[in-house]
Amino acid sequence: MFARLCVLLLVVGLTACAATVRPAPVHEELTEPYRFDSGDKLRITVFDQPGLNQVYMVDQAGYVTFPLVGPVAARGATSQDLARQLARKLESGYLKHPDVSVEVDTYRPIFVMGEIKNAGQYNYVAGMTVQNAVAIAGGFTPRAIISDADITRQLNGQVMSGRVPLTDPIRPGDTINIRERFF
């Protein structure tokens, strides 16, 4: 009877661990086009209009304030979405057939915390993995679990968390938590 109970507890424990690794919504979001949010700095170019070409920041409310047209919603938009919005607004009374380009100049920061040497806010670099973020933050402490990490990410207005391997890519704005091992 004791052996059966031990096996049952082992199976339940392993099942619980397997269920927390790489949740689908957190991982599927990596294949989607990048969507802007607060803290992103965007290089907006309106061809043949040098006075409008500069870097604009997405504010806390999720807007970019653009000359002539005022605030434009950027949160959740892709580069193509925002370029179309700006072109439409510029075309309605300011420019004929504006050609607008939007690209990320600086991504919003990532946050690394937990069992690492230098917890804090760090600049995101395209293609970054959890392991890269840990390395930038000074590496693991001796008490760190070094097999995986917890990521918290905002997806479609909802905050999602999941456990991922260290080789998983991260996104701008992610919070990475390295857990402490107990033995």
Phi, psi and omega in degrees: 000316180298321180295318178297319179296319178296316180296317179299314179297322178295315180296316179297317179297316179292322178297318179296320178294318181295326183289340183268352183274130174048071177295144185305311183299321180293320184280321181296330182298338181292339180269353181278156175296152182294135179243135184288155175206176181305136178100342176288142173251125187248134173268112181251127181239126172248109186300139183068018177225071186301333179292341181262348186276108177195185179264131180238142181260141173280119185282179182301329180277353178092019182246152170249126178268114186247138180304148179077320187252346179081205184292136178232131181296123180244334182301125179086353181272150171270174177304314182294320179300310183292322178298318178295316179301313181296317180299316179300315181292321179292326182289333182275070172113355183241311184226150174267125177049059180292141177250107187248138177233137179230130175218158180283127174270312178219127178284156174294156187285164171253164180233131180239128183215174179100219186275064174229164187287323184227080179297147177160195181262135182224154177289139176275141175237134182306136179087005183292141175251172176302316181298320176299317181297319178295319179297317179297327181275013174097359178092179183283153168275167179298340182266003187283146167280120188253017181261333182201179181212160174262133177243135172246129186217145175269122180235119178051043178081357179247142177273124181241146176230150177196161178261130183227157175291160182295341181274356181290142175290154176243170180238159175303141180088352180295148169248123182252128179240124176262121185279161179266137175274155186263349177208000000 
